[in-house]
């Protein structure tokens, strides 16, 4: 009992003007009404949910929620983000129990237009330009709005991404982009149908990998394609592109280990489903192919780009194909026009730098990809806030052209068809490439933070103080 009384005495603040023995003041922030506290906390949770569903890192979600609730007078809130839920607890002092709210993140549908609108809303909130009730109403409109364009546009964008990847991978066959685009469009429509039937995503990946591989093998068997390898590789990259490689690495590096483990587990599970579909189709397809007297070596043979004659001339082609790949990915993810253009530039930089380092510099593919995505992350970190576009769009779209689709296919072929133990090392190389791409983007964004801060200070210094006219209000921004 005595320990409890002494603890309470330590936590109390005594006003010197009060007589000794009177009740002392209690530690704690001055908060708005309880109904407002609940409204603000729910507003922050829903904003964080949109970011998590779009693949944002847990550290970014935490910073955004803290900035939102602090802007409305809740300075002492703790935020706990894991892969499937977000929890916010508001500290109310030493004699009031905290208010805690939780929101489960169920919907993982990516819509970069929605993400951009939410980030604009966050800027208005942190700048003090909108009340809590108005912000809540605006957020409700954003989250309930339909996609900015029809679903078939996204299907065409996925098809365009596959066609661009077939060029980026070095295919000289004029039929390859067309076949890759048709196969990917078909896989997307099948996935759409299965998603409406609530089929688990693992099986959707398996079906997508099986359909893409089967059609590519059939086209190769009947002479439509010189090889099935590049068509399958392009489809694999498209199926892998929506996964949160960047977010997983960001969470692991910033210390959100539970969220990182959840994302990596989901990434591994979805990749396993894709691998199962591809391996099944390869095994069955090779058996059928061999019965008709075909050579199984044709399935793995990679055709070089016939339209170029040297590695130096190949780099501009790779840069254009990378720009088209990233732009199509951003369009398939419902990105607005301005982020769409920046995403295309990020893809061009990633593909061009990686191509230059591998074809001219002779660097390893993993190291070249890491350097290229570091440049993309650094550049994106500088221009994203200046142009007021989500940095996530640049990061994820910039990684898309470099995903290891061809290495994944080769490893699966070696394991499933020719029973070569080297297939495991090839798959490990593909996994290392994916992790290096995500780590490079995160490193680039961290390197951009001090540069962005210095540039902002330099701009304020060059602008100088205003000697006349009304004073401009100071705006608080989320960093």
Phi and psi in degrees as a GROMACS rama.xvg file:
@    title "Ramachandran Plot"
@    xaxis  label "Phi"
@    yaxis  label "Psi"
@TYPE xy
-64.972  -36.4013  UNK-2
-63.7252  -41.2065  UNK-3
-63.2822  -42.9404  UNK-4
-65.0164  -40.0694  UNK-5
-66.907  -37.4222  UNK-6
-63.9504  -42.3068  UNK-7
-63.4556  -36.2839  UNK-8
-66.4357  -35.3034  UNK-9
-67.2855  -37.6311  UNK-10
-78.0084  -12.5818  UNK-11
-90.0357  148.956  UNK-12
-107.157  121.391  UNK-13
-96.5798  128.737  UNK-14
-78.3381  123.738  UNK-15
-59.6368  -25.7414  UNK-16
-75.9729  -16.4708  UNK-17
-79.4721  144.794  UNK-18
-65.9248  150.741  UNK-19
-63.9728  134.777  UNK-20
101.634  -15.2652  UNK-21
-80.2372  167.657  UNK-22
-68.6016  131.823  UNK-23
-87.2903  161.711  UNK-24
-69.1052  156.497  UNK-25
-107.55  138.722  UNK-26
-66.3591  145.05  UNK-27
150.19  154.349  UNK-28
-77.3286  157.339  UNK-29
-85.857  111.6  UNK-30
-108.065  158.383  UNK-31
-71.127  -173.368  UNK-32
-60.9248  155.73  UNK-33
-62.467  -36.2127  UNK-34
-63.1566  -37.4712  UNK-35
-67.8784  -37.6859  UNK-36
-60.2455  -45.3175  UNK-37
-63.4918  -40.6842  UNK-38
-63.1907  -45.7062  UNK-39
-65.8305  -41.9061  UNK-40
-65.0942  -41.2245  UNK-41
-66.6553  -35.5822  UNK-42
-61.2913  -47.3405  UNK-43
-63.1886  -38.3415  UNK-44
-64.7911  -43.0349  UNK-45
-68.6342  -35.789  UNK-46
-64.5529  -43.7861  UNK-47
-63.5148  -34.2836  UNK-48
-63.3668  -42.5879  UNK-49
-61.5916  -41.7428  UNK-50
-67.1289  -42.8634  UNK-51
-63.6582  -40.5762  UNK-52
-63.8537  -26.4408  UNK-53
-87.7531  -2.61794  UNK-54
96.324  12.181  UNK-55
-67.6059  153.291  UNK-56
-70.8564  154.309  UNK-57
-63.4618  -33.013  UNK-58
-66.7333  -38.8725  UNK-59
-66.9684  -40.9829  UNK-60
-63.4945  -42.9381  UNK-61
-62.1643  -46.2424  UNK-62
-62.8836  -38.7089  UNK-63
-65.6186  -45.9342  UNK-64
-63.769  -43.5093  UNK-65
-62.6821  -40.288  UNK-66
-64.0219  -39.4588  UNK-67
-67.3949  -49.6647  UNK-68
-69.3269  -32.9896  UNK-69
-67.3896  -34.5877  UNK-70
-64.1385  -24.4136  UNK-71
-107.166  23.401  UNK-72
89.5757  22.3785  UNK-73
-117.656  80.9273  UNK-74
-78.6065  -18.0426  UNK-75
-118.082  74.7523  UNK-76
-119.502  139.144  UNK-77
-104.731  134.865  UNK-78
-119.812  128.801  UNK-79
-122.289  117.284  UNK-80
-114.669  122.809  UNK-81
-122.583  176.997  UNK-82
-63.9421  -31.6912  UNK-83
-108.322  -5.00446  UNK-84
-156.472  160.631  UNK-85
-129.195  131.989  UNK-86
-123.105  133.653  UNK-87
-125.281  129.71  UNK-88
-123.205  126.728  UNK-89
-102.218  120.157  UNK-90
-77.9841  128.861  UNK-91
-119.28  12.6953  UNK-92
115.141  -179.709  UNK-93
-81.3702  -15.639  UNK-94
-117.183  5.72736  UNK-95
-121.438  137.192  UNK-96
-72.0729  146.896  UNK-97
-65.9384  156.554  UNK-98
-102.605  124.254  UNK-99
-122.591  133.529  UNK-100
-128.569  148.123  UNK-101
-133.994  142.866  UNK-102
-136.387  129.234  UNK-103
-88.7597  132.522  UNK-104
-90.8651  103.723  UNK-105
-102.984  -41.7968  UNK-106
-88.5901  122.491  UNK-107
-108.491  19.5366  UNK-108
-71.132  127.291  UNK-109
-88.6957  125.993  UNK-110
-142.158  100.329  UNK-111
-71.267  -22.6151  UNK-112
-65.335  -43.8444  UNK-113
-62.8332  -41.4898  UNK-114
-63.5892  -42.0114  UNK-115
-64.2582  -40.9792  UNK-116
-64.5271  -38.9913  UNK-117
-66.7449  -39.841  UNK-118
-67.6962  -34.7639  UNK-119
-63.1619  -39.7053  UNK-120
-63.3503  -40.703  UNK-121
-63.1444  -38.9277  UNK-122
-61.9141  -42.076  UNK-123
-65.6278  -38.1104  UNK-124
-65.6461  -49.4846  UNK-125
-70.5573  -19.5201  UNK-126
-86.5442  -1.15993  UNK-127
73.0518  28.0699  UNK-128
-98.2849  0.0913241  UNK-129
-148.888  137.455  UNK-130
-74.1462  166.279  UNK-131
-65.4917  -42.3359  UNK-132
-66.0925  -40.4615  UNK-133
-66.1393  -39.3879  UNK-134
-65.2244  -39.3952  UNK-135
-64.3264  -41.8833  UNK-136
-64.7237  -41.3877  UNK-137
-65.4907  -39.7347  UNK-138
-64.2296  -37.8432  UNK-139
-62.6368  -38.5154  UNK-140
-66.1964  -39.8354  UNK-141
-65.5639  -46.9322  UNK-142
-74.0588  -24.3771  UNK-143
-93.8529  -6.23207  UNK-144
-71.6489  145.885  UNK-145
-71.7328  171.038  UNK-146
-60.8392  150.294  UNK-147
-68.0134  -18.4105  UNK-148
-147.999  164.512  UNK-149
-61.9909  161.575  UNK-150
-66.0463  -30.5469  UNK-151
-67.0208  -23.8052  UNK-152
-66.3852  -40.1537  UNK-153
-63.8729  -37.8422  UNK-154
-61.9094  -44.1825  UNK-155
-63.4239  -35.5  UNK-156
-66.0739  -41.9798  UNK-157
-61.9336  -40.4034  UNK-158
-62.7472  -43.1829  UNK-159
-63.5247  -35.2643  UNK-160
-64.0376  -42.8286  UNK-161
-64.4449  -41.3488  UNK-162
-63.0801  -41.2894  UNK-163
-65.0698  -39.2683  UNK-164
-65.2517  -35.6214  UNK-165
-63.4056  -33.8669  UNK-166
-73.6079  -41.1866  UNK-167
-62.9868  -35.7684  UNK-168
-74.8922  -9.66741  UNK-169
104.021  22.1392  UNK-170
-78.9295  126.267  UNK-171
-98.3193  -5.17083  UNK-172
-71.8538  121.411  UNK-173
-65.1562  -21.2733  UNK-174
-83.914  -15.2145  UNK-175
-61.3449  -49.3275  UNK-176
-59.4324  -38.5321  UNK-177
-65.8774  -46.6613  UNK-178
-64.1911  -43.5622  UNK-179
-61.5671  -39.666  UNK-180
-67.2981  -44.4267  UNK-181
-65.2128  -43.4955  UNK-182
-61.8505  -45.1016  UNK-183
-66.3728  -40.0324  UNK-184
-61.5926  -41.5425  UNK-185
-64.647  -43.4369  UNK-186
-61.7547  -40.2012  UNK-187
-63.7336  -43.151  UNK-188
-67.6128  -38.0007  UNK-189
-64.461  -43.144  UNK-190
-62.2928  -37.1918  UNK-191
-61.8814  -43.598  UNK-192
-64.4348  -44.5953  UNK-193
-67.7466  -32.9607  UNK-194
-66.9121  -36.1922  UNK-195
-65.0599  -28.4681  UNK-196
-87.5638  9.02156  UNK-197
60.7347  32.2152  UNK-198
-71.4992  132.86  UNK-199
-54.1483  146.301  UNK-200
-64.092  -26.8176  UNK-201
-57.8478  -46.4561  UNK-202
-73.2168  -30.0989  UNK-203
-63.3055  -41.4269  UNK-204
-64.0225  -41.2709  UNK-205
-62.6176  -44.1127  UNK-206
-64.3165  -43.0036  UNK-207
-61.4119  -45.0662  UNK-208
-64.0034  -38.8694  UNK-209
-67.4861  -44.0948  UNK-210
-64.7282  -46.8066  UNK-211
-61.2827  -44.4675  UNK-212
-67.7889  -41.2516  UNK-213
-63.2872  -44.8468  UNK-214
-66.732  -39.7942  UNK-215
-64.2162  -40.8528  UNK-216
-65.6097  -39.8647  UNK-217
-64.2426  -41.6445  UNK-218
-63.6898  -36.938  UNK-219
-69.2785  -38.7366  UNK-220
-65.5832  -38.3704  UNK-221
-95.2995  12.2593  UNK-222
82.4069  7.79222  UNK-223
-70.6451  -36.7418  UNK-224
-119.597  148.686  UNK-225
-70.5877  -33.9455  UNK-226
-150.463  149.421  UNK-227
-89.1411  -11.2845  UNK-228
-60.1954  -49.8302  UNK-229
-71.0326  -34.5239  UNK-230
-65.1335  -43.0825  UNK-231
-65.7456  -42.0571  UNK-232
-61.06  -41.7987  UNK-233
-63.3038  -41.5978  UNK-234
-65.7917  -37.9492  UNK-235
-61.8131  -44.1207  UNK-236
-62.6364  -41.2813  UNK-237
-61.5505  -42.7383  UNK-238
-70.4967  -26.4057  UNK-239
-85.7384  -18.2413  UNK-240
-67.3527  -27.6  UNK-241
-80.4033  -2.87566  UNK-242
-82.8572  154.107  UNK-243
-90.1239  65.9838  UNK-244
-67.0454  -44.4011  UNK-245
-65.4533  -46.4446  UNK-246
-62.4199  -37.0254  UNK-247
-63.4371  -45.9529  UNK-248
-67.4574  -38.0237  UNK-249
-63.2197  -43.4528  UNK-250
-64.9775  -40.4455  UNK-251
-65.7432  -40.4406  UNK-252
-73.6253  -36.2988  UNK-253
-85.9502  2.69468  UNK-254
95.5089  4.44641  UNK-255
-90.5052  75.2812  UNK-256
-70.785  -34.7338  UNK-257
-65.5861  -46.4377  UNK-258
-64.7681  -41.1946  UNK-259
-61.639  -42.265  UNK-260
-63.8218  -39.9634  UNK-261
-64.1258  -42.7692  UNK-262
-69.4293  -40.0141  UNK-263
-66.3681  -37.9985  UNK-264
-63.883  -41.8993  UNK-265
-65.7472  -41.3298  UNK-266
-60.5309  -42.766  UNK-267
-66.9453  -39.2815  UNK-268
-67.0624  -43.7088  UNK-269
-67.4613  -35.9337  UNK-270
-66.373  -36.3732  UNK-271
-64.4365  -39.9376  UNK-272
-62.4691  -42.8592  UNK-273
-62.8536  -43.8046  UNK-274
-62.0593  -41.0332  UNK-275
-60.8065  -44.6918  UNK-276
-64.7921  -43.0799  UNK-277
-67.1249  -44.2861  UNK-278
-63.5283  -42.9701  UNK-279
-60.2855  -45.6709  UNK-280
-67.5517  -38.2096  UNK-281
-62.9168  -45.1657  UNK-282
-63.4769  -49.7416  UNK-283
-66.7074  -43.3519  UNK-284
-64.0703  -39.607  UNK-285
-67.2598  -38.2223  UNK-286
-62.7003  -44.4904  UNK-287
-67.7182  -40.5105  UNK-288
-62.2697  -40.6437  UNK-289
-68.3866  -33.6674  UNK-290
-64.6191  -27.2316  UNK-291
-92.0348  9.29787  UNK-292
84.2272  16.8167  UNK-293
-84.9064  162.086  UNK-294
-95.8566  126.2  UNK-295
-68.9712  -17.6495  UNK-296
-64.5789  -24.707  UNK-297
-65.0627  -21.9478  UNK-298
-72.6875  -25.5641  UNK-299
-104.579  -15.3155  UNK-300
-62.7903  131.671  UNK-301
-106.006  123.895  UNK-302
-89.5499  127.193  UNK-303
-72.0743  165.667  UNK-304
-72.3984  116.981  UNK-305
-79.9566  -15.8502  UNK-306
-86.4007  -4.32055  UNK-307
-125.625  158.963  UNK-308
-118.388  -9.74478  UNK-309
-151.218  164.707  UNK-310
-64.5984  -32.6621  UNK-311
-66.7104  -41.5715  UNK-312
-71.3776  -20.8909  UNK-313
-72.0732  -27.2859  UNK-314
-61.5259  -47.492  UNK-315
-60.118  -36.3984  UNK-316
-64.56  -42.1776  UNK-317
-64.3331  -40.114  UNK-318
-63.5232  -43.3473  UNK-319
-65.7049  -42.3577  UNK-320
-65.4258  -37.8665  UNK-321
-64.8822  -40.0799  UNK-322
-62.399  -43.5469  UNK-323
-65.6049  -39.0024  UNK-324
-61.9797  -49.218  UNK-325
-66.8046  -39.7993  UNK-326
-63.7244  -42.1624  UNK-327
-66.1283  -38.3579  UNK-328
-63.5978  -44.9366  UNK-329
-63.5556  -38.4639  UNK-330
-66.5301  -40.7986  UNK-331
-65.0462  -23.0647  UNK-332
-96.0855  15.8534  UNK-333
62.658  45.8416  UNK-334
-80.4387  144.409  UNK-335
-67.5234  168.975  UNK-336
-58.7946  -46.5843  UNK-337
-65.8262  -47.7962  UNK-338
-61.2415  -27.9597  UNK-339
-63.2673  -42.6497  UNK-340
-67.3632  -44.0645  UNK-341
-64.6849  -37.1633  UNK-342
-62.2368  -40.6128  UNK-343
-62.2765  -40.8822  UNK-344
-64.6605  -39.43  UNK-345
-62.8828  -40.8162  UNK-346
-65.7132  -37.3944  UNK-347
-64.475  -42.2437  UNK-348
-64.4497  -45.6378  UNK-349
-62.1087  -49.9333  UNK-350
-68.1544  -40.2118  UNK-351
-66.475  -45.2971  UNK-352
-66.526  -44.6311  UNK-353
-62.8377  -41.8657  UNK-354
-63.878  -40.2985  UNK-355
-65.6672  -40.7277  UNK-356
-69.6931  -34.3704  UNK-357
-85.1986  -44.1636  UNK-358
-80.1974  -36.3574  UNK-359
-101.272  -46.8503  UNK-360
-81.2727  -17.965  UNK-361
72.6648  21.8354  UNK-362
-77.0546  159.538  UNK-363
-63.808  148.808  UNK-364
-61.6689  -39.9778  UNK-365
-64.7246  -47.4726  UNK-366
-66.2273  -40.7595  UNK-367
-63.2262  -41.5624  UNK-368
-64.5492  -40.0168  UNK-369
-63.5149  -43.0936  UNK-370
-64.7124  -43.2479  UNK-371
-62.7085  -45.0897  UNK-372
-72.4494  -26.9121  UNK-373
-63.6211  -41.0646  UNK-374
-64.6198  -41.4622  UNK-375
-63.1757  -45.4934  UNK-376
-62.8189  -40.2388  UNK-377
-64.9767  -48.0004  UNK-378
-64.9999  -43.2407  UNK-379
-63.3817  -37.6155  UNK-380
-63.9044  -29.0884  UNK-381
-80.1457  -40.2361  UNK-382
-92.7518  -18.6879  UNK-383
-62.7641  -49.3988  UNK-384
-73.9302  -30.6439  UNK-385
-65.1369  -42.1001  UNK-386
-91.2021  -2.27141  UNK-387
57.4058  52.5716  UNK-388
-126.709  153.782  UNK-389
-64.1799  127.62  UNK-390
-64.3912  -25.417  UNK-391
-62.7528  -34.0233  UNK-392
-62.4889  -44.4381  UNK-393
-66.935  -42.1916  UNK-394
-65.0353  -52.4751  UNK-395
-69.4172  -41.0126  UNK-396
-67.4406  -35.9917  UNK-397
-67.3161  -29.1305  UNK-398
-75.7847  -30.754  UNK-399
-52.0208  -43.677  UNK-400
-66.8871  -18.5853  UNK-401
-103.327  3.58115  UNK-402
-60.5799  141.733  UNK-403
-82.16  65.1592  UNK-404
-70.8878  -43.4785  UNK-405
-68.9115  -38.7322  UNK-406
-65.1459  -38.1292  UNK-407
-62.8421  -44.0922  UNK-408
-62.6817  -44.291  UNK-409
-62.7603  -41.8633  UNK-410
-62.6647  -42.5375  UNK-411
-65.5466  -38.8397  UNK-412
-62.8801  -44.0457  UNK-413
-63.2937  -36.3321  UNK-414
-78.3961  -46.6012  UNK-415
-84.3723  -29.3951  UNK-416
-103.689  -53.3053  UNK-417
-101.64  0.864884  UNK-418
53.7344  44.152  UNK-419
-94.8483  121.065  UNK-420
-61.1567  -19.22  UNK-421
-64.7749  -13.5802  UNK-422
-62.22  -32.8089  UNK-423
-65.7855  -40.7938  UNK-424
-66.6759  -34.1225  UNK-425
-65.8223  -41.5508  UNK-426
-66.2879  -37.3007  UNK-427
-64.462  -36.8302  UNK-428
-63.9862  -39.7955  UNK-429
-63.981  -42.2078  UNK-430
-65.0057  -41.3591  UNK-431
-63.1654  -36.7805  UNK-432
-63.6689  -44.6219  UNK-433
-61.33  -43.3745  UNK-434
-66.444  -37.9892  UNK-435
-64.8009  -37.329  UNK-436
-63.4326  -47.1385  UNK-437
-63.9536  -42.6082  UNK-438
-64.047  -36.8486  UNK-439
-63.444  -42.6745  UNK-440
-62.0908  -45.4669  UNK-441
-63.2112  -42.7966  UNK-442
-61.5428  -42.7778  UNK-443
-61.6244  -40.0775  UNK-444
-66.345  -37.3063  UNK-445
-69.5231  -37.5355  UNK-446
-66.6233  -26.5455  UNK-447
-78.1422  -21.4633  UNK-448
-60.2837  -53.5324  UNK-449
-64.5245  -34.2515  UNK-450
-65.3975  -42.2746  UNK-451
-63.7587  -38.9786  UNK-452
-64.4888  -42.9193  UNK-453
-66.7208  -40.0959  UNK-454
-64.2989  -38.8235  UNK-455
-64.1744  -40.9537  UNK-456
-66.0904  -36.9838  UNK-457
-65.8022  -39.808  UNK-458
-63.9927  -42.4776  UNK-459
-65.1441  -35.7481  UNK-460
-69.8746  -40.6621  UNK-461
-68.3622  -33.8894  UNK-462
-66.4192  -35.3031  UNK-463
72.225  168.731  UNK-464
-74.21  150.59  UNK-465
-81.5253  123.144  UNK-466
-91.0579  -15.9803  UNK-467
-147.672  166.318  UNK-468
89.6207  173.406  UNK-469
-68.9604  150.144  UNK-470
-74.447  138.058  UNK-471
-87.2798  137.747  UNK-472
-69.0787  146.119  UNK-473
-77.7355  130.841  UNK-474
-102.534  133.642  UNK-475
-93.7895  128.821  UNK-476
-119.62  151.094  UNK-477
-79.3301  127.72  UNK-478
